[in-house]
Amino acid sequence: MSKTFIVADSIGYLTSNYVEDNKEYLEIVPLTAHIGQYDFVDDLSETKRFYEILTSTKERPTTSQPSIAAFKKVFIEKLSLGYEIVCITISSKFSGTFNSALTAANEVGKDKVYVLDSKAIVGAETYMIKYAVQKAREGEPAKKIFEELTGIVPRMKLYFVPDSLEFLHRGGRIGGAAALFGSILQIKPVLTMVDGAIEVVEKIRTFNKAFEKLYELIPVDAVWAGVVEFYARDAAIKMQAKLKEKLKRDDIEIHSVGPVIGSHIGPGALGTVYLAKD
């Protein structure tokens, strides 16, 4: 039976219980976020403190990708134990994490380390990590898992609505004029990830209408679906209930967002994510 180990960055925002329960097959290499004098490891345990500080200051948050050395350390350890590795990262258009992991893989054994650009963030990347871990548990070879994930990437769809354009502006993801214009008109844009980059789907005037749009965008034949919340738990619970009814399934999970992606999107945002049929 093949021995496959999964390495992932922190953008899947997996719970500590999940990581602990699967530590024989999974290790997380975290990103970090910074606001002035405060540093945050990109972990759900930091979420409350992070958002409290983020909303109480005008300082622009910054984020840091894991170093090449951080990935090399994990790769070398697992390769020495006889594993082949699948490494899953945040979209390369959102962070340099993929390049760090790819460089590390090339330096330690590129024929046994498969690095996947998920072209996604939380929710979509979360699904891919959990899928890979399950396949590793079943003894599937790393190359086959990587090929299956490569086929999943273009089928993952994420939509989200920021509560404010301020944080996208602060993080350099939207221009100042657009942020000011959106704030004046109280526009709630529905955004998506297209080939790993953020694009606008539709500009909507109220959060309630944007909420309904997020709901409508999930097809009834979705293979899998979930809710993504940026410190917006009440809205997420409401969306979860609606999707359970729409899709006639009980496995609709809520995925919370930690410091790094929160730095760019801000609190109060809500998203929906799904895996489309072939």
ZIGI-V701833 format. One record per residue. N is the residue number from 1. RES is the residue in one letter. PHI is phi in whole degrees, 0 to 359 (999 if undefined). Layout:
{{N,RES,PHI} {N,RES,PHI}}
This chain:
{{1,M,999} {2,S,292} {3,K,250} {4,T,241} {5,F,240} {6,I,255} {7,V,244} {8,A,217} {9,D,280} {10,S,274} {11,I,288} {12,G,287} {13,Y,46} {14,L,285} {15,T,290} {16,S,298} {17,N,296} {18,Y,295} {19,V,298} {20,E,295} {21,D,293} {22,N,241} {23,K,295} {24,E,286} {25,Y,233} {26,L,216} {27,E,222} {28,I,258} {29,V,250} {30,P,277} {31,L,275} {32,T,223} {33,A,237} {34,H,220} {35,I,228} {36,G,58} {37,Q,278} {38,Y,261} {39,D,243} {40,F,227} {41,V,291} {42,D,284} {43,D,216} {44,L,297} {45,S,294} {46,E,266} {47,T,300} {48,K,299} {49,R,298} {50,F,298} {51,Y,292} {52,E,298} {53,I,288} {54,L,302} {55,T,275} {56,S,253} {57,T,223} {58,K,260} {59,E,292} {60,R,283} {61,P,287} {62,T,232} {63,T,226} {64,S,229} {65,Q,280} {66,P,294} {67,S,283} {68,I,301} {69,A,299} {70,A,296} {71,F,290} {72,K,301} {73,K,303} {74,V,292} {75,F,301} {76,I,298} {77,E,299} {78,K,287} {79,L,296} {80,S,293} {81,L,268} {82,G,93} {83,Y,275} {84,E,261} {85,I,233} {86,V,246} {87,C,248} {88,I,245} {89,T,233} {90,I,303} {91,S,311} {92,S,292} {93,K,274} {94,F,251} {95,S,201} {96,G,274} {97,T,301} {98,F,302} {99,N,295} {100,S,298} {101,A,294} {102,L,293} {103,T,298} {104,A,300} {105,A,298} {106,N,295} {107,E,276} {108,V,247} {109,G,149} {110,K,296} {111,D,282} {112,K,237} {113,V,234} {114,Y,252} {115,V,254} {116,L,254} {117,D,277} {118,S,292} {119,K,53} {120,A,212} {121,I,230} {122,V,308} {123,G,96} {124,A,293} {125,E,295} {126,T,303} {127,Y,300} {128,M,297} {129,I,296} {130,K,296} {131,Y,299} {132,A,296} {133,V,298} {134,Q,298} {135,K,294} {136,A,297} {137,R,301} {138,E,278} {139,G,85} {140,E,286} {141,P,297} {142,A,301} {143,K,299} {144,K,293} {145,I,299} {146,F,300} {147,E,295} {148,E,295} {149,L,296} {150,T,300} {151,G,286} {152,I,283} {153,V,312} {154,P,288} {155,R,266} {156,M,275} {157,K,234} {158,L,234} {159,Y,231} {160,F,209} {161,V,236} {162,P,286} {163,D,291} {164,S,213} {165,L,276} {166,E,302} {167,F,283} {168,L,297} {169,H,291} {170,R,301} {171,G,274} {172,G,79} {173,R,264} {174,I,208} {175,G,290} {176,G,299} {177,A,296} {178,A,294} {179,A,295} {180,L,295} {181,F,299} {182,G,294} {183,S,293} {184,I,298} {185,L,272} {186,Q,55} {187,I,284} {188,K,245} {189,P,289} {190,V,272} {191,L,250} {192,T,216} {193,M,254} {194,V,242} {195,D,52} {196,G,90} {197,A,242} {198,I,282} {199,E,223} {200,V,273} {201,V,268} {202,E,198} {203,K,258} {204,I,234} {205,R,279} {206,T,233} {207,F,294} {208,N,299} {209,K,290} {210,A,293} {211,F,302} {212,E,295} {213,K,295} {214,L,301} {215,Y,294} {216,E,295} {217,L,287} {218,I,273} {219,P,286} {220,V,292} {221,D,262} {222,A,302} {223,V,291} {224,W,205} {225,A,210} {226,G,204} {227,V,240} {228,V,243} {229,E,232} {230,F,254} {231,Y,59} {232,A,222} {233,R,298} {234,D,298} {235,A,295} {236,A,294} {237,I,296} {238,K,296} {239,M,295} {240,Q,302} {241,A,297} {242,K,293} {243,L,288} {244,K,300} {245,E,289} {246,K,294} {247,L,267} {248,K,57} {249,R,211} {250,D,256} {251,D,261} {252,I,278} {253,E,264} {254,I,260} {255,H,251} {256,S,275} {257,V,250} {258,G,268} {259,P,300} {260,V,293} {261,I,290} {262,G,300} {263,S,299} {264,H,267} {265,I,257} {266,G,90} {267,P,286} {268,G,90} {269,A,281} {270,L,223} {271,G,219} {272,T,232} {273,V,218} {274,Y,205} {275,L,255} {276,A,283} {277,K,295} {278,D,305}}
